[in-house]
Amino acid sequence: MILLVDADSLIFASCYRKRETPDDSPYYEKLSDATDKFDEQLMRVVNDLEEHYEIDKVLIFSGSLGNFRKLITQKYKANRNNTQKPPLLNQVHEYVKDKHSSIFGFGIETDDMVARYWSNLSKEFGRDEVMIVSIDKDYKQFPCLMYNYHYKHKVVYDITESDAMYNFYEQMIIGDTADNVNYFKGKGKKYAEKYLADCDSHYKYTKKMYQLFKEVYKGKAKQRYIECYNLLKLRTD
């Protein structure tokens, strides 16, 4: 099994420490404390999976720079502009790149790099020999094996082709609050489940989704559809 670890969330979490009192800073001050926490978290994830799979290789992905989606619309992730970042975040990213030889890209997100490797390695070694390791639901748009390592989940998803299709088009409807993508405010999972109930192919999903965009956006339906699709679709090329 080849593990593709999206480490951005692990890096972010590694910058935080347990506070003894409410007045304590939530962040580590010493870089070694944060990097030790990262290594411990990563090893725990790999060890958990080794109990059930024979791990042949672990590839780490983190710290991609630039983002073509912000050229599509300035609203993309604009909700994060004023969010305070942990003081050691950039240094931990550099540590992971240096020690773990993490893979990153330019002009795309870490998710896209993971998706690209997943696509290529799955074709080369077989879909069941590659597993994405992440807490990010965006990867559910692929018919992949995916391990959500969050302590409340710790579950391997075996996502089918039909599941992957539904997951992506459902997300086009319900949006992604973390990335500030929401083209149909007020429409959630129950609406999406009912609206997409008759879809069982890319053609039907596309036709149904475009119909919804026309109802809401009228003459700008095509533009908004393309925007939404490109903001949410992870790149595999």
Secondary structure, DSSP 8 states (H G I E B T S, - for coil): -EEEEE-HHHHHHHTB---SSTTS-SB-SSHHHHHHHHHHHHHHHHHHHHTTS---EEEEE---B--THHHH-TTTTGGGTT----TTHHHHHHHHHHHH--B--BSS-HHHHHHHHHHHHHHHH-GGGEEEE-S-GGGGGSS-EEEE--TTT-EEEE--HHHHHHHHHHHHHH-BGGGTB-SSTT--HHHHHHHTTT--SHHHHHHHHHHHHHHHHGGGHHHHHHHHHHHHS----
